Amino acid sequence: LHAQVNGLADVALPAGNALITCVLLSKQSSLLFSAGVTGQIDRWDISKKTVVGGFKNPSGTILSMVELPEQRLLVAGIDKTFSLIDALSGKKLSSVGPLDDDIVAIGVDSSGTKAIAVAANGSAARVPPFLLRHSSPPWSAGGLPTPHMKLAANRHI
């Protein structure tokens, strides 16, 4: 697979993935992230056309990902969870799930403070704000289990 990014010469994909499920161009347009069925996220330097780093998503196959401020990625895995990951180190910062269905798309506003997720069944929901801020979930202090977030079909948000 070859991708032409911002009019630059082709970047050959994949490196650590046999099947790419999503790609993400960084806001600075200098990095490209590719992810796939192996759970590997590769970080490409577009000007050098090479992989400059990568890491394995602990949740496995990645179906969707978006970039957040402070060099973080919000990824949706096939295990029906959201994970907040440091884009440089690959360290999982927090996660939430399982959800009712696979998340096939995530959208985020320009400030990185609001996000919406769309599931394979067409339902949609807001991504919990604490996950975007990398703070503890409101139930963690009380010792409650991770909530089962339900995505509502045809919900207007």
N, CA, C and O of each residue as an XYZ file, in Angstrom:
628
protein
N       0.856     -1.175      0.000
C       0.000      0.000      0.000
C       0.892      1.226      0.000
O       1.860      1.291      0.758
N       0.580      2.183     -0.830
C       1.310      3.447     -0.862
C       0.317      4.570     -0.614
O      -0.822      4.515     -1.078
N       0.747      5.579      0.112
C      -0.108      6.720      0.389
C       0.643      7.994      0.035
O       1.813      8.151      0.385
N      -0.032      8.905     -0.661
C       0.582     10.191     -0.935
C      -0.004     11.170      0.069
O      -1.221     11.335      0.151
N       0.877     11.824      0.839
C       0.443     12.677      1.930
C       0.874     14.104      1.662
O       2.059     14.374      1.464
N      -0.097     15.031      1.654
C       0.166     16.459      1.466
C       1.039     16.750      0.252
O       1.903     17.626      0.299
N       0.817     16.027     -0.818
C       1.554     16.278     -2.035
C       2.989     15.786     -2.028
O       3.705     15.962     -3.014
N       3.423     15.175     -0.941
C       4.772     14.634     -0.872
C       4.821     13.298     -1.587
O       3.782     12.724     -1.915
N       5.998     12.812     -1.824
C       6.143     11.523     -2.492
C       5.495     10.418     -1.672
O       5.244     10.566     -0.476
N       5.237      9.325     -2.338
C       4.574      8.190     -1.697
C       5.308      7.712     -0.456
O       6.538      7.710     -0.401
N       4.532      7.309      0.535
C       5.041      6.667      1.738
C       4.571      5.222      1.671
O       3.370      4.971      1.575
N       5.476      4.284      1.720
C       5.104      2.874      1.623
C       4.612      2.372      2.970
O       5.278      2.555      3.989
N       3.449      1.742      2.974
C       2.884      1.136      4.165
C       2.674     -0.336      3.838
O       2.498     -0.646      2.660
N       2.680     -1.223      4.743
C       2.894     -1.104      6.169
C       4.325     -1.448      6.559
O       5.141     -1.848      5.729
N       4.601     -1.280      7.838
C       5.880     -1.724      8.393
C       5.593     -2.895      9.320
O       5.949     -4.032      9.009
N       4.947     -2.630     10.464
C       4.681     -3.688     11.418
C       3.307     -4.308     11.287
O       2.936     -5.152     12.102
N       2.550     -3.917     10.294
C       1.194     -4.417     10.137
C       1.016     -5.092      8.797
O       1.432     -4.557      7.769
N       0.402     -6.260      8.797
C       0.104     -6.953      7.557
C      -1.158     -6.381      6.920
O      -1.298     -6.398      5.697
N      -2.075     -5.877      7.741
C      -3.318     -5.303      7.251
C      -3.595     -4.019      8.021
O      -3.803     -4.051      9.234
N      -3.598     -2.905      7.328
C      -3.833     -1.589      7.934
C      -5.332     -1.377      8.089
O      -6.089     -1.581      7.140
N      -5.764     -0.969      9.279
C      -7.170     -0.673      9.508
C      -7.434      0.823      9.591
O      -8.560      1.259      9.356
N      -6.413      1.624      9.923
C      -6.597      3.067      9.966
C      -5.253      3.791      9.891
O      -4.217      3.255     10.285
N      -5.294      5.010      9.381
C      -4.127      5.882      9.342
C      -4.542      7.239      9.884
O      -5.714      7.609      9.828
N      -3.580      7.971     10.404
C      -3.841      9.266     11.006
C      -2.680     10.195     10.693
O      -1.532      9.876     11.000
N      -2.963     11.325     10.093
C      -1.965     12.348      9.829
C      -1.936     13.294     11.024
O      -2.979     13.812     11.422
N      -0.756     13.529     11.606
C      -0.666     14.409     12.775
C      -1.068     15.829     12.401
O      -1.016     16.218     11.234
N      -1.468     16.591     13.402
C      -1.907     17.966     13.167
C      -0.794     18.828     12.576
O      -1.071     19.788     11.858
N       0.453     18.496     12.871
C       1.582     19.237     12.322
C       1.933     18.739     10.919
O       2.804     19.308     10.261
N       1.265     17.687     10.460
C       1.479     17.081      9.142
C       2.899     16.581      8.936
O       3.343     16.434      7.798
N       3.611     16.319     10.013
C       4.970     15.799      9.873
C       5.039     14.313     10.190
O       5.988     13.633      9.801
N       4.038     13.814     10.892
C       3.989     12.401     11.255
C       2.721     11.762     10.723
O       1.676     12.403     10.605
N       2.840     10.492     10.406
C       1.708      9.687     10.004
C       1.707      8.463     10.911
O       2.742      7.821     11.091
N       0.563      8.142     11.475
C       0.417      6.942     12.293
C      -0.378      5.924     11.488
O      -1.404      6.263     10.899
N       0.083      4.691     11.459
C      -0.669      3.610     10.824
C      -0.896      2.530     11.865
O      -0.028      2.256     12.695
N      -2.068      1.920     11.813
C      -2.413      0.876     12.785
C      -3.191     -0.214     12.072
O      -3.779      0.004     11.013
N      -3.180     -1.383     12.675
C      -3.878     -2.467     12.009
C      -4.219     -3.643     12.884
O      -4.297     -3.542     14.109
N      -4.422     -4.772     12.214
C      -4.927     -5.963     12.869
C      -3.953     -6.558     13.878
O      -4.380     -7.260     14.795
N      -2.672     -6.299     13.737
C      -1.706     -6.838     14.692
C      -1.677     -6.050     15.998
O      -1.070     -6.489     16.975
N      -2.339     -4.874     16.020
C      -2.288     -4.010     17.196
C      -1.077     -3.093     17.190
O      -0.914     -2.274     18.094
N      -0.237     -3.221     16.193
C       0.952     -2.381     16.079
C       0.561     -0.995     15.585
O      -0.193     -0.869     14.620
N       1.068      0.043     16.239
C       0.922      1.424     15.776
C       2.314      1.889     15.368
O       3.224      1.953     16.194
N       2.472      2.214     14.088
C       3.750      2.701     13.585
C       3.687      4.212     13.421
O       2.680      4.751     12.962
N       4.764      4.894     13.795
C       4.887      6.345     13.664
C       5.865      6.617     12.527
O       7.035      6.245     12.610
N       5.392      7.261     11.473
C       6.175      7.525     10.277
C       6.605      8.991     10.234
O       5.806      9.880     10.529
N       7.844      9.244      9.873
C       8.306     10.598      9.565
C       8.056     10.766      8.075
O       8.688     10.099      7.256
N       7.146     11.646      7.727
C       6.742     11.788      6.331
C       7.897     12.276      5.462
O       8.069     11.794      4.343
N       8.692     13.224      5.956
C       9.782     13.762      5.134
C      10.857     12.712      4.851
O      11.495     12.744      3.799
N      11.057     11.778      5.793
C      12.060     10.721      5.606
C      11.477      9.462      4.988
O      12.215      8.585      4.538
N      10.142      9.370      4.967
C       9.430      8.204      4.436
C       9.831      6.916      5.143
O       9.952      5.862      4.517
N      10.034      7.013      6.446
C      10.432      5.837      7.224
C       9.694      5.798      8.554
O       9.193      6.807      9.049
N       9.648      4.602      9.106
C       9.093      4.424     10.444
C      10.139      4.905     11.447
O      11.285      4.456     11.419
N       9.740      5.821     12.332
C      10.666      6.353     13.329
C      10.324      5.874     14.736
O      10.998      6.238     15.699
N       9.298      5.073     14.851
C       8.912      4.526     16.147
C       7.635      3.734     16.007
O       6.957      3.783     14.980
N       7.329      3.018     17.036
C       6.106      2.239     17.030
C       5.939      1.509     18.340
O       6.865      1.414     19.145
N       4.756      1.001     18.536
C       4.450      0.284     19.760
C       3.228     -0.579     19.525
O       2.491     -0.383     18.559
N       3.024     -1.516     20.399
C       1.909     -2.447     20.320
C       0.773     -1.946     21.211
O       0.990     -1.615     22.377
N      -0.425     -1.892     20.662
C      -1.603     -1.549     21.450
C      -1.949     -2.758     22.313
O      -2.175     -3.844     21.780
N      -1.996     -2.595     23.633
C      -2.287     -3.739     24.498
C      -3.670     -4.360     24.275
O      -3.919     -5.493     24.687
N      -4.560     -3.618     23.626
C      -5.913     -4.121     23.391
C      -6.058     -4.847     22.066
O      -7.154     -5.305     21.742
N      -4.993     -4.967     21.294
C      -5.063     -5.702     20.032
C      -5.435     -4.831     18.851
O      -5.063     -3.660     18.781
N      -6.175     -5.417     17.922
C      -6.539     -4.754     16.669
C      -7.158     -3.389     16.909
O      -8.009     -3.225     17.783
N      -6.725     -2.415     16.129
C      -7.207     -1.036     16.250
C      -8.157     -0.757     15.094
O      -7.819     -0.977     13.931
N      -9.342     -0.271     15.425
C     -10.344      0.017     14.410
C     -10.393      1.492     14.053
O     -10.759      1.842     12.931
N     -10.028      2.370     14.994
C     -10.074      3.809     14.744
C      -9.153      4.507     15.733
O      -8.929      4.012     16.837
N      -8.615      5.665     15.335
C      -7.795      6.452     16.255
C      -7.830      7.915     15.851
O      -7.988      8.251     14.678
N      -7.680      8.781     16.855
C      -7.603     10.225     16.641
C      -6.471     10.780     17.496
O      -6.083     10.192     18.506
N      -5.953     11.923     17.067
C      -4.894     12.597     17.810
C      -5.521     13.594     18.778
O      -6.462     14.308     18.432
N      -4.987     13.630     19.985
C      -5.409     14.593     21.003
C      -4.216     15.486     21.353
O      -3.079     15.167     21.006
N      -4.472     16.597     22.037
C      -3.352     17.450     22.452
C      -2.361     16.687     23.337
O      -2.667     15.617     23.864
N      -1.190     17.257     23.483
C      -0.135     16.725     24.356
C       0.369     15.362     23.898
O       0.694     14.506     24.721
N       0.435     15.162     22.585
C       0.994     13.941     21.989
C       0.329     12.675     22.508
O       0.996     11.736     22.942
N      -0.993     12.668     22.455
C      -1.763     11.509     22.881
C      -2.646     11.026     21.744
O      -3.067     11.802     20.887
N      -2.916      9.732     21.755
C      -3.821      9.122     20.788
C      -4.985      8.492     21.539
O      -4.797      7.868     22.584
N      -6.182      8.658     21.004
C      -7.348      7.949     21.499
C      -7.625      6.859     20.483
O      -7.929      7.148     19.326
N      -7.523      5.603     20.909
C      -7.720      4.484     19.988
C      -8.904      3.630     20.432
O      -9.177      3.483     21.624
N      -9.589      3.078     19.453
C     -10.684      2.149     19.711
C     -10.235      0.784     19.219
O      -9.850      0.618     18.062
N     -10.292     -0.180     20.112
C      -9.831     -1.521     19.779
C     -10.964     -2.480     19.508
O     -12.124     -2.218     19.826
N     -10.597     -3.596     18.914
C     -11.584     -4.624     18.600
C     -12.130     -5.264     19.887
O     -13.152     -5.949     19.864
N     -11.443     -5.034     20.991
C     -11.926     -5.547     22.277
C     -13.025     -4.661     22.857
O     -13.436     -4.846     24.002
N     -13.500     -3.695     22.061
C     -14.604     -2.808     22.428
C     -14.234     -1.848     23.563
O     -15.077     -1.508     24.393
N     -12.976     -1.415     23.594
C     -12.531     -0.432     24.580
C     -11.929      0.780     23.881
O     -11.470      0.702     22.741
N     -11.944      1.904     24.597
C     -11.190      3.095     24.222
C      -9.929      3.085     25.058
O      -9.976      2.752     26.242
N      -8.809      3.440     24.469
C      -7.576      3.599     25.230
C      -6.956      4.940     24.890
O      -6.926      5.346     23.728
N      -6.464      5.621     25.905
C      -5.708      6.856     25.736
C      -4.249      6.461     25.835
O      -3.822      5.911     26.850
N      -3.470      6.739     24.780
C      -2.095      6.261     24.673
C      -1.160      7.429     24.404
O      -1.474      8.309     23.603
N      -0.013      7.438     25.070
C       1.035      8.405     24.757
C       1.572      8.075     23.370
O       2.032      6.958     23.134
N       1.519      9.034     22.452
C       1.871      8.775     21.051
C       3.353      8.523     20.840
O       3.732      7.953     19.817
N       4.198      8.926     21.768
C       5.630      8.719     21.597
C       6.121      7.446     22.275
O       6.903      6.693     21.695
N       5.666      7.207     23.493
C       6.150      6.040     24.236
C       5.291      4.797     24.038
O       5.769      3.677     24.213
N       4.030      4.989     23.675
C       3.116      3.861     23.547
C       2.485      3.449     24.865
O       1.738      2.472     24.915
N       2.777      4.182     25.935
C       2.234      3.842     27.255
C       0.726      4.100     27.292
O       0.252      5.169     26.905
N      -0.018      3.090     27.767
C      -1.461      3.247     27.948
C      -1.689      4.112     29.182
O      -1.260      3.760     30.280
N      -2.370      5.253     28.998
C      -2.607      6.195     30.087
C      -3.910      5.906     30.819
O      -3.983      6.052     32.040
N      -4.927      5.503     30.090
C      -6.206      5.127     30.689
C      -7.052      4.426     29.634
O      -6.726      4.436     28.447
N      -8.131      3.824     30.085
C      -9.035      3.159     29.140
C     -10.421      3.049     29.751
O     -10.598      3.214     30.957
N     -11.397      2.768     28.902
C     -12.773      2.567     29.347
C     -13.411      1.531     28.424
O     -13.102      1.463     27.234
N     -14.289      0.743     28.986
C     -14.975     -0.291     28.214
C     -15.215     -1.497     29.105
O     -14.835     -1.470     30.276
N     -15.818     -2.529     28.604
C     -16.178     -2.737     27.210
C     -17.450     -1.996     26.818
O     -18.313     -1.724     27.653
N     -17.546     -1.681     25.548
C     -18.711     -1.026     24.987
C     -19.639     -2.101     24.423
O     -19.315     -3.289     24.445
N     -20.773     -1.678     23.927
C     -21.743     -2.627     23.381
C     -21.358     -3.163     22.014
O     -21.761     -4.267     21.648
N     -20.584     -2.398     21.253
C     -20.278     -2.793     19.887
C     -18.897     -2.255     19.511
O     -18.338     -1.414     20.215
N     -18.354     -2.746     18.401
C     -17.069     -2.245     17.917
C     -17.197     -0.786     17.500
O     -18.168     -0.405     16.846
N     -16.216      0.031     17.879
C     -16.168      1.434     17.478
C     -15.443      1.497     16.136
O     -14.289      1.084     16.027
N     -16.122      2.014     15.123
C     -15.523      2.069     13.792
C     -15.032      3.460     13.420
O     -14.283      3.613     12.455
N     -15.445      4.481     14.177
C     -14.988      5.842     13.891
C     -15.017      6.673     15.157
O     -15.900      6.524     16.003
N     -14.035      7.550     15.269
C     -13.987      8.511     16.377
C     -13.752      9.877     15.764
O     -12.903     10.033     14.887
N     -14.498     10.860     16.221
C     -14.281     12.247     15.802
C     -13.987     13.085     17.026
O     -14.549     12.850     18.095
N     -13.110     14.060     16.874
C     -12.738     14.913     18.000
C     -12.731     16.363     17.535
O     -12.386     16.649     16.388
N     -13.115     17.285     18.431
C     -13.083     18.697     18.066
C     -11.646     19.216     18.072
O     -10.739     18.526     18.537
N     -11.440     20.416     17.564
C     -10.084     20.952     17.402
C      -9.358     21.163     18.726
O      -8.128     21.164     18.759
N     -10.099     21.340     19.815
C      -9.453     21.534     21.117
C      -9.087     20.212     21.784
O      -8.316     20.195     22.744
N      -9.631     19.112     21.287
C      -9.371     17.813     21.877
C     -10.114     17.573     23.176
O      -9.735     16.704     23.961
N     -11.187     18.350     23.411
C     -11.927     18.218     24.662
C     -13.285     17.527     24.491
O     -13.916     17.150     25.479
N     -13.732     17.363     23.256
C     -15.002     16.693     22.995
C     -14.791     15.698     21.870
O     -14.143     15.997     20.867
N     -15.349     14.507     22.055
C     -15.218     13.480     21.026
C     -16.500     12.667     20.953
O     -17.248     12.550     21.924
N     -16.726     12.114     19.780
C     -17.884     11.260     19.562
C     -17.399      9.959     18.928
O     -16.450      9.946     18.145
N     -18.059      8.891     19.277
C     -17.712      7.577     18.737
C     -18.916      7.011     17.998
O     -20.060      7.177     18.422
N     -18.636      6.339     16.883
C     -19.684      5.699     16.104
C     -19.399      4.199     16.079
O     -18.282      3.771     15.789
N     -20.417      3.417     16.384
C     -20.275      1.965     16.447
C     -20.663      1.314     15.122
O     -21.276      1.942     14.259
N     -20.294      0.046     14.980
C     -20.581     -0.706     13.761
C     -22.076     -0.806     13.481
O     -22.480     -0.932     12.325
N     -22.897     -0.751     14.520
C     -24.341     -0.850     14.334
C     -24.993      0.499     14.005
O     -26.216      0.582     13.888
N     -24.178      1.560     13.854
C     -24.702      2.877     13.502
C     -25.022      3.762     14.686
O     -25.391      4.922     14.503
N     -24.889      3.244     15.898
C     -25.166      4.053     17.073
C     -23.984      4.983     17.358
O     -22.881      4.771     16.855
N     -24.227      6.006     18.163
C     -23.189      6.985     18.473
C     -23.328      7.461     19.911
O     -24.415      7.423     20.487
N     -22.212      7.910     20.486
C     -22.222      8.449     21.846
C     -21.004      9.334     22.034
O     -20.018      9.229     21.305
N     -21.091     10.200     23.019
C     -19.936     11.008     23.381
C     -18.912     10.142     24.100
O     -19.264      9.235     24.855
N     -17.646     10.435     23.853
C     -16.571      9.762     24.567
C     -16.500     10.408     25.951
O     -16.551     11.634     26.050
N     -16.384      9.620     27.019
C     -16.343     10.199     28.368
C     -15.245     11.262     28.490
O     -14.085     10.983     28.187
N     -15.597     12.475     28.931
C     -14.626     13.577     29.011
C     -13.391     13.268     29.863
O     -12.298     13.734     29.541
N     -13.542     12.498     30.937
C     -12.378     12.200     31.781
C     -11.313     11.449     30.997
O     -10.122     11.593     31.274
N     -11.733     10.648     30.019
C     -10.776      9.889     29.220
C      -9.934     10.831     28.361
O      -8.733     10.615     28.197
N     -10.551     11.861     27.820
C      -9.829     12.825     26.992
C      -8.866     13.666     27.825
O      -7.827     14.095     27.324
N      -9.201     13.905     29.084
C      -8.359     14.729     29.966
C      -7.281     13.919     30.671
O      -6.411     14.483     31.335
N      -7.333     12.595     30.529
C      -6.415     11.698     31.233
C      -6.509     11.898     32.738
O      -5.501     12.026     33.433
N      -7.739     11.922     33.222
C      -7.950     11.967     34.658
C      -8.642     10.667     35.067
O      -9.091      9.895     34.220
N      -8.719     10.446     36.346
C      -9.352      9.220     36.832
C     -10.845      9.266     36.563
O     -11.457     10.330     36.655
N     -11.437      8.133     36.232
C     -12.880      8.119     36.046
C     -13.582      8.439     37.358
O     -13.061      8.139     38.432
N     -14.757      9.045     37.278
C     -15.451      9.452     38.499
C     -15.777      8.291     39.429
O     -15.953      8.504     40.629
N     -15.861      7.078     38.914
C     -16.209      5.929     39.751
C     -14.991      5.248     40.358
O     -15.155      4.350     41.185
N     -13.761      5.642     39.978
C     -12.578      4.923     40.447
C     -12.363      5.067     41.951
O     -11.909      4.123     42.596
N     -12.672      6.203     42.510
C     -12.478      6.412     43.950
C     -13.428      5.543     44.766
O     -13.088      5.103     45.865
N     -14.622      5.297     44.224
C     -15.601      4.494     44.933
C     -15.438      3.010     44.707
O     -16.165      2.212     45.299
N     -14.502      2.624     43.866
C     -14.244      1.212     43.638
C     -15.263      0.517     42.757
O     -15.336     -0.712     42.749
N     -16.050      1.281     42.015
C     -17.033      0.669     41.136
C     -16.348      0.135     39.878
O     -15.307      0.654     39.474
N     -16.910     -0.877     39.268
C     -16.298     -1.438     38.059
C     -16.413     -0.482     36.877
O     -17.205      0.460     36.900
N     -15.618     -0.736     35.849
C     -15.690      0.051     34.624
C     -17.102     -0.045     34.066
O     -17.641     -1.145     33.942
N     -17.711      1.091     33.725
C     -19.098      1.061     33.252
C     -19.198      0.429     31.871
O     -18.247      0.433     31.089
N     -20.353     -0.102     31.601
C     -20.640     -0.643     30.287
C     -21.344      0.475     29.523
O     -22.545      0.685     29.698
N     -20.604      1.195     28.678
C     -21.141      2.362     27.980
C     -22.027      1.912     26.832
O     -21.579      1.165     25.962
N     -23.250      2.347     26.816
C     -24.178      1.974     25.748
C     -24.220      3.086     24.719
O     -24.377      4.260     25.053
N     -24.077      2.698     23.468
C     -24.198      3.644     22.368
C     -25.633      3.586     21.874
O     -26.164      2.509     21.600
N     -26.256      4.753     21.763
C     -27.669      4.817     21.389
C     -27.827      4.971     19.889
O     -27.217      5.852     19.283
N     -28.636      4.127     19.295
C     -28.867      4.184     17.851
C     -29.540      5.496     17.476
O     -30.474      5.944     18.142
N     -29.053      6.101     16.404
C     -29.621      7.339     15.856
C     -29.749      8.453     16.887
O     -30.693      9.241     16.839
N     -28.819      8.518     17.799
C     -28.841      9.541     18.850
C     -28.219     10.818     18.311
O     -27.129     10.782     17.739
N     -28.885     11.927     18.482
C     -28.351     13.225     18.077
C     -27.627     13.833     19.262
O     -28.192     13.986     20.345
N     -26.369     14.175     19.039
C     -25.550     14.674     20.142
C     -25.162     16.111     19.887
O     -24.468     16.717     20.703
